[in-house]
Amino acid sequence: MYAICDIGGKQYQVAVNDLVDVEKLNTPVGEKAEFNDVLLFAGDDGNVRVGSPYLEDIAVVGQILEHGKDKKIIVFKSKRRKGYSRKLGHRQQYTRLRIEEIKQKDIAVVEAAQEETAAVEEVA
């Protein structure tokens, strides 16, 4: 069983007990984070569901293990025959997650939430 979810603007294929490095999240270490932007879900039975754009009743839950910085990359710019050169370094911050579960929400709760948002949009 795996899912493709959108975390921090990037798409990741995740399965249970995977370790994933994502863009830095503002969640403290040790807490759980739930990601509702699931694009695709493939179950153990071979059933594949694709959202348009997201699946409403699937969520990915992960535990925050650590925050850190990636290895340094060097950005070197130069223009030939002009005497221009510039050297910069960058270390991207990341958050390491352990995916604990891919859960299915109750369909009735999801439909009730959709009806509630539709009613609010009609009033506005």
C-alpha positions as CSV (number, residue, x, y, z in Angstrom):
1,M,0.0,0.0,0.0
2,Y,1.3,3.4,-0.9
3,A,0.2,7.0,-1.6
4,I,1.4,10.0,-3.5
5,C,0.9,13.1,-1.4
6,D,1.7,16.8,-1.7
7,I,3.9,17.9,1.3
8,G,5.4,21.4,1.2
9,G,4.7,21.9,-2.5
10,K,6.4,18.8,-3.6
11,Q,5.0,15.3,-4.3
12,Y,6.3,12.2,-2.5
13,Q,5.5,8.6,-2.8
14,V,5.1,7.2,0.7
15,A,4.4,3.9,2.3
16,V,4.0,2.9,6.0
17,N,7.4,3.1,7.9
18,D,9.1,5.1,5.2
19,L,11.6,7.8,6.2
20,V,11.0,11.0,4.1
21,D,13.0,14.2,4.1
22,V,10.6,17.1,3.2
23,E,10.9,20.9,3.2
24,K,11.1,22.3,6.7
25,L,7.8,22.2,8.6
26,N,7.0,24.3,11.6
27,T,5.9,21.4,13.7
28,P,8.0,20.5,16.8
29,V,10.0,17.3,17.0
30,G,8.1,14.3,18.3
31,E,4.6,15.5,17.3
32,K,2.5,14.0,14.6
33,A,1.5,15.7,11.4
34,E,-1.4,14.8,9.1
35,F,-1.3,15.5,5.4
36,N,-4.6,15.6,3.6
37,D,-3.4,16.5,0.1
38,V,-3.2,12.9,-1.3
39,L,-3.2,12.7,-5.1
40,L,-3.1,8.9,-5.5
41,F,-3.8,5.9,-3.3
42,A,-2.9,2.3,-4.2
43,G,-4.2,-0.4,-1.8
44,D,-2.9,-3.8,-1.0
45,D,-5.7,-5.3,-3.2
46,G,-4.3,-3.7,-6.3
47,N,-7.1,-1.0,-6.3
48,V,-5.7,2.4,-7.4
49,R,-7.7,5.6,-6.8
50,V,-6.7,8.9,-8.4
51,G,-8.0,12.2,-7.1
52,S,-9.0,15.2,-9.0
53,P,-6.9,16.9,-7.7
54,Y,-7.0,15.4,-4.2
55,L,-8.7,12.4,-2.6
56,E,-11.0,13.7,0.2
57,D,-11.2,10.6,2.4
58,I,-7.5,9.6,2.5
59,A,-4.8,11.1,4.9
60,V,-1.2,10.4,5.5
61,V,0.0,10.6,9.2
62,G,3.7,11.0,10.0
63,Q,5.8,11.6,13.1
64,I,8.4,14.4,13.1
65,L,11.8,12.8,13.9
66,E,14.2,15.7,13.4
67,H,14.9,19.0,11.8
68,G,18.3,19.5,10.0
69,K,20.3,21.0,7.2
70,D,21.3,19.2,4.0
71,K,24.8,19.1,2.8
72,K,26.2,22.3,1.4
73,I,26.0,23.0,-2.3
74,I,28.3,25.5,-4.0
75,V,26.8,28.1,-6.4
76,F,29.6,29.5,-8.6
77,K,28.9,32.2,-11.2
78,S,31.4,33.8,-13.6
79,K,31.6,35.7,-16.8
80,R,34.6,35.1,-19.0
81,R,37.0,37.9,-19.7
82,K,35.1,40.3,-17.4
83,G,36.7,39.6,-14.1
84,Y,33.4,38.7,-12.5
85,S,33.1,35.6,-10.3
86,R,30.9,34.9,-7.4
87,K,30.9,31.9,-5.0
88,L,28.0,31.2,-2.7
89,G,27.1,28.3,-0.6
90,H,23.6,27.0,0.5
91,R,22.3,24.5,2.9
92,Q,18.6,23.6,2.6
93,Q,16.7,23.0,5.8
94,Y,14.6,19.8,6.0
95,T,12.3,17.8,8.3
96,R,12.6,14.1,8.5
97,L,9.3,12.2,8.8
98,R,8.5,8.6,9.6
99,I,5.2,7.7,7.9
100,E,3.1,5.9,10.5
101,E,-0.2,5.3,8.7
102,I,-2.2,5.9,5.6
103,K,-5.7,6.2,6.9
104,Q,-9.1,6.4,5.4
105,K,-11.5,9.0,6.9
106,D,-15.2,8.3,7.4
107,I,-17.0,9.1,4.2
108,A,-20.1,10.5,6.0
109,V,-17.9,13.0,7.9
110,V,-16.2,14.2,4.7
111,E,-19.6,14.6,2.9
112,A,-20.9,16.6,5.9
113,A,-17.9,18.9,5.8
114,Q,-18.4,19.4,2.0
115,E,-22.0,20.3,2.5
116,E,-21.1,22.7,5.3
117,T,-18.6,24.5,3.1
118,A,-21.1,24.6,0.2
119,A,-23.7,26.2,2.5
120,V,-21.1,28.8,3.7
121,E,-20.2,29.7,0.1
122,E,-23.9,30.1,-0.8
123,V,-24.4,32.6,2.0
124,A,-21.3,34.6,1.0
